[in-house]
Each structure stands twice: as C-alpha cells, then as structure tokens.
C-alpha cells in the first residue's frame, strides 16, 4: 500500500508536553530517540526480549520497541533522562548502580534502572527473588546480575531509610 | 526492523470496531496488547494494511463475578489479572499461569483476549481455558455469539473467529471450593514459550480423584484437552501406575513440532512428565 498518512501525536515525556508528526508504523522507541532526541532508552534486540528500550508509560514498564507511537497518544512517559532527582542529583537507583558497580558496558542500564524504578514503586521492599523475577524482562550480558540486584537492594534501603546490608559472600 | 505501512484506527465501541473490520476486510487486523502482532509485523510476517486498536474501548477491560462464573473482558492485561483479588481467590490457576507468561513488561501489555484469540499453540491461556471449560464471547456483524473454548481452536493460528468478529470476553466457570490445581510449564528460560506444559484442575474425595481435567500447551498445532489422561486417574489415589497411565494417554494425543525447544520425541516425553507433575501438585493442593 502507499505511504500511510502521518498522524499528529502528543504525550508527556519526563514532565514536558511533546508532540510530533509520525507514520502509524513509527515505533515509540524511534519517536523517543529520533524525534525527541532522547537517546537514553536503547535499541537492543528489537524483538521484545532484551528490555534495553524499557520506558515507563502510564505507570507501567513498557518495551518501547513493541509499541507504536500512535498507541502512546496522551500517555505519561518517563525515560532514563527523567529518573534523576529534580535538582539533578542521582536518584537512589542511579546511586545504587554507581555504588554497587551495577553496570559494566552500560548498554542495558537505562532499561534496567527504568524497570527497577517501577518495580520499587510497586514493591518498595522486594526480596532478592522478587528483584530477579521483577527484572526478568531485562537482559544484561556483562554483570551476571549480581551487582544489579545489589544496586536495587541499595536503592530500596536508601528509599526506605533502612540500613543496606550486603549479603555475605 | 520497521513494520510495513498501515493505517491506524482507534474506535471507541465494539460496534464501531466491528464496522471497521467489515469495511476494511481481509487486510485489517484488530490490535490488542500487540505483543504477538507487532513483533510479527516487524519481521514482516504480518503486513496488515489497517490496524484496528481496541485500546479505546472501555467495556473490554473488566473482571467481574457473574453467579458461578468469572467474566473477563478481552483487553484485561496479564498484569491486571495478577493484581485481581477475584482471580487470586476464585481462579488461582489463572494467577499462576499469568505469572508464567513472558516477563513483567510483556505482562503489562499482553491481554487475555489476545492470548486466547491469536491461536498460537505456544500461548499458555488456550490450554488453561480448555481445562477450565471456558466460553468465549464473539461480537460480529450478526451480533453476539458464545463458543466453547473446546470448539474454538482449529489449527495453528486458525480459530472459529469469522471475518469481522472480535473476541470480547472470556467466561470461566469457577472451580469448586477445595479444588486442586497446577500449571506445570517447562521452558528454556524466563519469557520463553513452553517446551511442554500441562494444566490440571481436579477435586479429591476420600483420598481419590473425583473429577479431573487436563490441558496441554504447545504439544500440538493447538492446545489440547487430554480427556483420556484425565479419565485414567479418576477414582485412583494417583499411585505411580495411574500417573504413568495418564502420562501415556496424554502422550498419545501429542504431536509437537520439532524446533529450537527440541525434537518431537523429547517434547512428548516431557509433556507426559508435565502431566504427572501437575497431577501430583494439584492433588496435594486439593482439600
């Protein structure tokens, strides 16, 4: 079929109203990276497996390679660019990933942190098993996940005002 | 990977969606959560000219108890099923199964309607719906009709849905209090389709199996109801011989594909083991 007509979409991204003209087939990740120039969310597998493109949409973690931008009309979206504290300092999760060495190459990190952000909203004090199950949609090929789990535990403790205890080796 | 071009429609009622599907014909597809369809479109294995997004139709998102049945709107997501107290208390096997589907991100988007209507033999809900004796409501140009899940699946990606019809809800009879249940799914990793899976719902009386139904996932072109396997355990204490008989009866109707999950012989072997494990765990959970 011929080139489909472009559609106007508008949504709120990291607190800012944004809009753009997209083809219906434009994936949300492409709209975010190319139209909005927010290149924090990454394109990894493009097949809904790896979670590198994870964003927060209407209070849900979403793989933005598997949503069309037109489906996000009116949505409230947070990307990794919107995760830091309002004053620009690192959020508890970002600090946790830094302190616990929760990344090596860093490719999965924006998706990991954005996913962990929602996980801690839903379950502020997760067990290790709940963390592992909760980030099962995000693949990391470097860390073996150990330090990612620690980073999320660190952040949970900081948010809850409790003491972070590292598991004995 | 960018899908082929299409025109996007977002009707606000089922009637409008049906009208659109009729007008646009074969080249239109309804879009639910999109986590089966959009990946297929990115691979250009699906190239619909029109997508009719059902997300704007409010009535398709609900979980309600209607007498002795639970009615679930087609656009209810797996995540919403998991958050529902009605499901957790009345249909715990549905909770257990939803938790084994894909990963958190996919469960926020994936819907029960899409899962049952797609006709993908790898989807987990069809086998469970057969086990639970569910009905599906379809709405189309000639109004509404109800069809049993057991009559819905005709082949891989072939179902009883007629052109212009939309699956709008799933109605499940609530299993009796004290029933035992289990969904045993073997998969290579989290997020994968089943290498083999079995659902069991049973009741026990005096230490013996009183009623039983068994469903199978990804062990044939469609989900299967393993009637002979269920019959093999009724009246037994689920001793080893009965378990083996049930597994063999279930294997007799399996015809899995050979793929990255293993050759057919391997998957049939495991399919029988899933049946045995599900039976044992369901019996242990029954009161």
Boltz contact constraints between the chains, C-beta under 6 A:
constraints:
  - contact:
      token1: [A, 1]
      token2: [B, 49]
      max_distance: 6.0
  - contact:
      token1: [A, 4]
      token2: [B, 5]
      max_distance: 6.0
  - contact:
      token1: [A, 4]
      token2: [B, 7]
      max_distance: 6.0
  - contact:
      token1: [A, 24]
      token2: [B, 6]
      max_distance: 6.0
  - contact:
      token1: [A, 24]
      token2: [B, 8]
      max_distance: 6.0
  - contact:
      token1: [A, 25]
      token2: [B, 3]
      max_distance: 6.0
  - contact:
      token1: [A, 25]
      token2: [B, 5]
      max_distance: 6.0
  - contact:
      token1: [A, 46]
      token2: [B, 1]
      max_distance: 6.0
  - contact:
      token1: [A, 47]
      token2: [B, 39]
      max_distance: 6.0
  - contact:
      token1: [A, 48]
      token2: [B, 39]
      max_distance: 6.0
  - contact:
      token1: [A, 60]
      token2: [B, 108]
      max_distance: 6.0
  - contact:
      token1: [A, 61]
      token2: [B, 105]
      max_distance: 6.0
  - contact:
      token1: [A, 62]
      token2: [B, 105]
      max_distance: 6.0
  - contact:
      token1: [A, 63]
      token2: [B, 105]
      max_distance: 6.0
  - contact:
      token1: [A, 66]
      token2: [B, 35]
      max_distance: 6.0
  - contact:
      token1: [A, 66]
      token2: [B, 38]
      max_distance: 6.0
  - contact:
      token1: [A, 70]
      token2: [B, 8]
      max_distance: 6.0
  - contact:
      token1: [A, 136]
      token2: [B, 103]
      max_distance: 6.0
  - contact:
      token1: [A, 136]
      token2: [B, 190]
      max_distance: 6.0
  - contact:
      token1: [A, 137]
      token2: [B, 103]
      max_distance: 6.0
  - contact:
      token1: [A, 137]
      token2: [B, 104]
      max_distance: 6.0
  - contact:
      token1: [A, 137]
      token2: [B, 105]
      max_distance: 6.0
